[in-house]
Amino acid sequence: MVGSCVLIERKGKVSVIKLNIPGKLNPLTPEMREDLMESLRTFQNDAQSNVGVLTGAGRAFCAGGDLEEMQKGWEGAIDIARHMAKCNEITSLITSIPKPIIAAVNGPAVGAGFSMVMACDIAIASSGAVFSQVFAKVGVVPDMGSLYFLPRIVGVQRAKEIMWTTRLIKADEALQLGIVSRVAAPEDLESEVMKLATEIADGPTVAFGLAKEILSKSLECSLQDVLQYEALAQAICLETKDNKEGVRAFFEKRKPVYIGR
C-alpha cells in the first residue's frame, strides 16, 4: 500500500496497482496523481516484481480528469503547465518503465483513463467495460497521450471520429479496433489477467524491457534505425545469464528458470 488513493500489492512477481476512489469512479484527482506516480516508481524499483497490473477499485477503471479541480480552475498558464506536467509524468512512467504493464479494465475507462489504458503494454477488458474520449464534452483536447496512441491503434480518421463524437465504445468493439487484446467475463477478468501477468513475469525480463524500449520508438524510426537498436539490444541479451539458461533449457527439454540477469 502506498497511499489511500492508490493501493499496490505484490502477488509473487506481479504488482497490482489499483486506483482507489471507487465512490467517484477513480478520477485523477491531485492526490490520485501523486499516489499513482509513487506506486509506479515503487513498482519500477522493486527488483522482485517483473510485471505490473493497473486496474480500478469498484465498478470503474478510471473516470478521467477531476472535474471538481477543473471547476475550481488554475492560477494562470504556469499553474496549468505544472498540472499537465504531472499528468504527462504518469504516461511517461507507464511507457518508460522497462517492465510490462497490463491494464485490467474492469469498467468505464474515459478521458485520461482511456489514455492510460492505451499507454499500457497490453490491455484486457471486462465485457462490461466501456471507453470514451470525453474531452470534447468539456471543451478540451485529448491529453495524456491520446492524440499519440489512438491514431496509431485505429488510424487517423477513425481516431478523429471517436474523439469528436465522444461516443461510447463497448468492450467488443474495443477488441475489434485493437484498443484491447482480450475481453473476459467480469468474474474472470482478474484470474485471466493474473494468469497472463504471471506467465510474462516468469520470462526473460531484460529482453522484455529492451524490447519495450525499442517498440516505443519503432513507429518514428527507419528500418535501419530499428535494426541497429535490435543489434545493440541483442548484444546485451546474449551476455545475460537468462540467455544461457534459455539455451540450456532448450537442449534439456525443460522450462527455463529466468532470474532477470
N, C-alpha and C positions, 0 to 999 in steps of 0.2 A: 504494500500500500504506500503511495507517495503523497497524495493529497485527497481531500474529501471529494473533489470534483472528478478525479480520475483514479481508478483502482488498478493496481498492477499485481499480478500473481504469476509466479513461475510454476509451471507444471512440467516437471522433467526438464527438457531442453527448450521448452516453449514458454514465452512470456505472453500472458493475456493482458492487454491494456484495454480497460473498459471505461468509456465515458460515462459519468455517473451523476447526471442531473435528470433522472428519469421523469420527474414531475413536469419538467418543461421541455421534454424530448431532446435533452442533451445539447443545448445550444452552446456555441463557442463564446461564453462569457469571458471577461478578462481573467477570472480565476481558473476557468477551464483551460484557457490557452496556456497559462503558466504551468498548471499541473500536467497538461499533456506534453509540453516540451520537456519538463523534468522527467516524466515517465519514459519518454522516448530516449532521453540521454541515459537513464538508468538501464534500459534495455541494451542500448549501444555499448555500454561499458561493462555489462555482465558477461564475463567470459564463459559462464556456464549456460548461457541462453543463446541458442542459434537461430531461432525463428520467433517473430512477433506476430501476434494476432490482435488486430484493432477491431473493437466492437462497441456496442452501446448497451447500457442497462435499460431495463424496461422494454417498452414497445417500439422504441425508435433507435436508429443508429445515430443520427445527428441532424438536428433541425437547422443547421447552418449558423449564420451570424446572430448575434444577440440584438434583437430589435429594441429592447429597453435601452441598451447602450447607444444604439443609433438614434433613438428618440431624444436622449439627453444631448447628443451631438459632441463635437470635439472643439478644442480651442485653437482653431486655425489649421493651416496646411501642415505645419510642423507636427502638431499633435496627431493629425490624420496619418502622416507619413510614419510616425512611430507605431501607430496602431497597425498599419499594413505590414510593417517590418516584422511585427510579432506574428501576424497571420502567415506571412510568407516563410518564416522560420520553421513553422510546422511542416509545410510542404517540403521545404529543403531537407529537413531531418528525415522525413519518411523516405524520400528518394535517394538520399546520400548515405544513410546508414548501410554499411556493407553486409547486411543480413537480410534475408527475405522477410517481408511483412505482408501478411494476408489480411484483407478486410473481410470480416464476418458480418455481413449486412443483415441485421436482424429485423429491420423495419425501415421507415422512411429515411432516406438519405437525400437531403435537399440543400440547395445552395452550396455553401462551403463543405457541408457533409458529403455531397456528391463529389466535390473536388478531391476530398481526402480519399474517397473510395478509388478514384482513378489514379491517385498518386501511389497507392499501394501496388505491390508487385503482382498479386493475384487477388481476385475478389470472388467470394462465394455469397450468394444471396438467399435468404429465405424466400419461399414462394409468395409470402405476404409483403415483401419489401417493395417500395416504390422509390422512384428517383425523379427529381425535377430541378431544373435550372431556374430557380425562382427569383433571381436577381432583378429582372426587369419589373417585377411587381412592386419593388420599392425604388425604382429609378436608378439602379446602379449597374455597372458592367460585371460580368462574371469574374471571380478572382480566385486566389489560392491555386492557380494553375489550370482552371477550367478552360481558359482560352488556348492553353497549350495542349492539354491532354485530349479534350473531346474531339477536335477535328482530326487528330491523329488516330483516334479509335473509330469514329463513324464517318469521317470525311467532312470537308468544309461546309458543303451545302446543307447536309443533314444537321451538322452542329448549329448552324445559324437557325434552322427551323426549331430545333429543340430549345435553344436559348431564347429566341424571340417570342415563342408562343408560351413558354413556361409550362408546357403540358406535362402531365404525369406519365412516366414510363414504368410500366409494371415489370415484374421480375422476368417474365418470359421474353418480353421484348428486349430488355436489357441483355439477356443472354444472346438473342439473335443479333443484336448490334455489336456484341463483343465488349460491352461495359463490364460484364461479369463473365466468369468462365464456367460457373456451375450454378444451378438452382437446387436447393434442398427443401424438403418439407420443414416447417418451423420446428417441429420436435426433433428433427435430425440435423439441424444446422450445426450445433455445437460439436456433436460427435464427428460429423463429416469434416468440419474444419480442423479439428484436433487430429484426426487420422492423417490428413494431408500434411499438417504442420509437423507432426511427429516424424512422418516419413522423410520430409525435407530436412528436418533438424538432424537426422542421422546421416546426412550426406556430407560431401566434402565442402566445408564452409568457406575455405579460402577460395576455391574455384567459384562457388556461388557468388561471393562478394565481388570478385573481379568481373564475372560475367554481368552482374547487375550494373557495375560502373560503366562497362563498355556499352551495354544496351541503352543506358540513359543518354549516351552520346550518339548512338548509331544513326539516327534519322537526320542528324545535322552533319554527318561525316561522309566523305567519299569512301568507296570500297577500299581504296589503298590505305586510307587512314585506319579503317577498321581492321584490315589485315595486319597493320603494324601493331595496333593495340592488342590484337589476339596473340601475335607472336611474343610480345613482352609479357602478357599475362601467362602464356603457356610456359615461358622460361621460369616464371615464379612457381607455377604449379608443379612442374617437373622436378623441382628441388624439394618438394614437401614430403613429409612422412606419409601423408594421406595418399599421394600418388604411388609411393612404394607399396603401401598396404593394399591399395586397389588392384595393382598388378598381381601381387601375391595371391590375393583372394580369388582373382580370376582363374589363375592356374590351379589353385587348390579347390576350386569349385565350391566356394562358400561366400557368405555375405561379408563384405568388408566392414571393419570396425574403424571408423574415422575419428580422429582426435582434434581436428581443426588446426593442424600444424604441418 
